[in-house]
Amino acid sequence: MSEPEAVLLEIARPIDAVAVGAALQQALGLGSHDARLRARACGGIVLERAEPAVAEACLAALQARGIGARRLLARAVPVLGAERRVAAVALQSEGAALVPARGAPVVLPWSEVELVLAWALPGARPARSPAHAGAGGTPSGLTRQALRLGEDCPLDAASARLADALAQLRRREQRRIEVGIDLVHAGTAWRLECARLFWERAGPPHGHSAARLLALLRQIAERTAPAAHPPETRALLAGLAEVALFFRPEELRRYARWLLAGR
C-alpha cells in the first residue's frame, strides 16, 4: 500500500489564493469558494495526507499555473501540537524561562529553539464600535490616536511605524489585531502574546504591543541561532517589513510546519 503524500508550495507567502484555489478545485473537485478559502489558509501546505495519484494531480494543476510546488511523503512534514500560551517569560542566559498559562514552568535552551516566528492575528472582537467612528464609518481622530499609541508611552521610530501599520490593519479588518511570537521547540509552539504577557524585564503588560513585540523579538533574536529566524522575522528586525499577518491560527501553525519541512 502506498504511503500518503503531501504537496508543499515552493513559496508559501504571499499566497495567490485565486491560482492555488483553481488548482485545488481542478484536482480535488472542490467548489471555487471552498477552494479559495482552503488555499488562503494553507500556509504553504496545499495537501497534507493524500493518495499519491491525488498528490500528483494537484502538483500538475499547480505547475500548469506556473506555481512551484513539490511532493513528499506525508510523514516528512513535521507535526506541531496545539499552541501553548505563555503567561510569563524571563530571558535567562541558558534559555527562555516560560511559565505557561497551564502546566509547569519550563526552560527552552536557546540552542534548541527551532523557530522564532513573529506574527499578527485578527482577534475575535471588533476593533471599534460605531460610537467611536467618525463620519462615513471611519475612525475619529481620538480613536486613530488611541490605535496608534495605545497607552500614553513614548515609542521609538521603528515601534511607531509598526504601531501605524497595526492601526491600518485594524481599520481594514475591522477587528482587533493581536501580535506575538511563537517559539517552536520539540513539536510545540510556545505562544507569547504581547498584550497578555508578563515579561520579567518589562513587568506586567503595559505600553503599546508594537514596542513590546519589537523589544522582546530583538532580545530573543540575539540569543537564538540565525537559522531559527524565518524571512518574516528577519525582515521585521531589519525594518524592511511589518509583522506578518495570518488570518487564522491554523494558517500560522501550518506555515510553521512548512518552514520546518524545508530544513
ZIQUIHU-V903707 format. One record per residue. N is the residue number from 1. PSI is psi as a letter, one per 20 degrees, with the letter a starting at -180 (NA if undefined). D_FIRST is the distance of its C-alpha to the first C-alpha in whole Angstrom. Layout:
[[N & PSI & D_FIRST] [N & PSI & D_FIRST]]
This chain:
[[1 & p & 0] [2 & q & 4] [3 & q & 7] [4 & q & 9] [5 & r & 12] [6 & q & 16] [7 & p & 19] [8 & q & 22] [9 & q & 26] [10 & h & 28] [11 & o & 31] [12 & h & 30] [13 & p & 34] [14 & q & 36] [15 & p & 33] [16 & n & 34] [17 & h & 33] [18 & g & 34] [19 & g & 32] [20 & h & 29] [21 & h & 29] [22 & h & 30] [23 & g & 26] [24 & h & 25] [25 & g & 26] [26 & g & 25] [27 & h & 22] [28 & i & 21] [29 & k & 24] [30 & r & 26] [31 & q & 30] [32 & g & 32] [33 & g & 33] [34 & h & 30] [35 & g & 28] [36 & g & 31] [37 & g & 31] [38 & g & 28] [39 & g & 29] [40 & h & 32] [41 & j & 30] [42 & h & 27] [43 & k & 29] [44 & i & 27] [45 & n & 23] [46 & g & 23] [47 & p & 19] [48 & g & 18] [49 & o & 14] [50 & q & 13] [51 & q & 10] [52 & h & 11] [53 & h & 13] [54 & g & 15] [55 & h & 15] [56 & g & 16] [57 & h & 19] [58 & g & 20] [59 & g & 21] [60 & h & 23] [61 & h & 25] [62 & g & 26] [63 & h & 27] [64 & h & 29] [65 & j & 31] [66 & k & 31] [67 & p & 29] [68 & p & 28] [69 & r & 24] [70 & q & 21] [71 & q & 18] [72 & r & 16] [73 & q & 13] [74 & h & 14] [75 & i & 15] [76 & i & 17] [77 & o & 20] [78 & q & 22] [79 & p & 23] [80 & p & 26] [81 & a & 27] [82 & q & 30] [83 & q & 33] [84 & o & 36] [85 & p & 40] [86 & p & 42] [87 & h & 46] [88 & q & 48] [89 & q & 47] [90 & p & 49] [91 & n & 48] [92 & r & 49] [93 & h & 50] [94 & i & 46] [95 & a & 44] [96 & o & 44] [97 & o & 45] [98 & p & 44] [99 & o & 45] [100 & q & 42] [101 & h & 43] [102 & p & 41] [103 & r & 41] [104 & q & 42] [105 & q & 44] [106 & r & 41] [107 & p & 42] [108 & o & 40] [109 & p & 41] [110 & h & 41] [111 & i & 39] [112 & j & 36] [113 & p & 36] [114 & h & 33] [115 & q & 35] [116 & n & 38] [117 & o & 37] [118 & q & 40] [119 & r & 40] [120 & p & 42] [121 & p & 40] [122 & p & 42] [123 & r & 44] [124 & h & 44] [125 & q & 47] [126 & q & 50] [127 & h & 51] [128 & r & 54] [129 & r & 56] [130 & h & 59] [131 & h & 62] [132 & j & 61] [133 & q & 60] [134 & a & 63] [135 & q & 64] [136 & j & 61] [137 & j & 59] [138 & q & 59] [139 & q & 59] [140 & r & 63] [141 & h & 64] [142 & g & 64] [143 & g & 60] [144 & g & 59] [145 & g & 61] [146 & g & 59] [147 & h & 56] [148 & g & 57] [149 & i & 59] [150 & c & 57] [151 & r & 60] [152 & n & 63] [153 & q & 62] [154 & q & 62] [155 & p & 59] [156 & r & 59] [157 & g & 58] [158 & g & 55] [159 & h & 54] [160 & g & 56] [161 & g & 54] [162 & h & 51] [163 & g & 53] [164 & g & 54] [165 & h & 51] [166 & h & 49] [167 & g & 52] [168 & h & 51] [169 & h & 48] [170 & g & 49] [171 & h & 51] [172 & g & 49] [173 & i & 46] [174 & k & 49] [175 & q & 47] [176 & q & 48] [177 & o & 46] [178 & q & 45] [179 & q & 44] [180 & a & 43] [181 & p & 41] [182 & p & 37] [183 & o & 37] [184 & p & 33] [185 & p & 33] [186 & l & 30] [187 & j & 28] [188 & p & 31] [189 & o & 33] [190 & o & 37] [191 & o & 39] [192 & o & 42] [193 & o & 44] [194 & h & 47] [195 & i & 49] [196 & j & 48] [197 & p & 48] [198 & o & 51] [199 & p & 51] [200 & h & 53] [201 & h & 55] [202 & i & 56] [203 & b & 56] [204 & r & 55] [205 & p & 54] [206 & r & 56] [207 & a & 57] [208 & p & 55] [209 & h & 51] [210 & g & 51] [211 & g & 53] [212 & g & 51] [213 & g & 48] [214 & g & 49] [215 & g & 51] [216 & g & 48] [217 & g & 46] [218 & g & 48] [219 & h & 49] [220 & g & 45] [221 & h & 45] [222 & h & 47] [223 & i & 46] [224 & r & 42] [225 & q & 40] [226 & h & 41] [227 & i & 37] [228 & i & 36] [229 & o & 38] [230 & r & 36] [231 & h & 38] [232 & h & 39] [233 & g & 41] [234 & g & 43] [235 & h & 44] [236 & g & 45] [237 & h & 47] [238 & i & 49] [239 & j & 50] [240 & i & 48] [241 & r & 46] [242 & r & 46] [243 & q & 44] [244 & p & 40] [245 & p & 40] [246 & p & 37] [247 & h & 37] [248 & q & 35] [249 & h & 34] [250 & h & 30] [251 & g & 31] [252 & g & 32] [253 & g & 29] [254 & h & 27] [255 & h & 29] [256 & h & 30] [257 & h & 26] [258 & g & 26] [259 & g & 29] [260 & h & 27] [261 & h & 24] [262 & j & 26] [263 & NA & 28]]
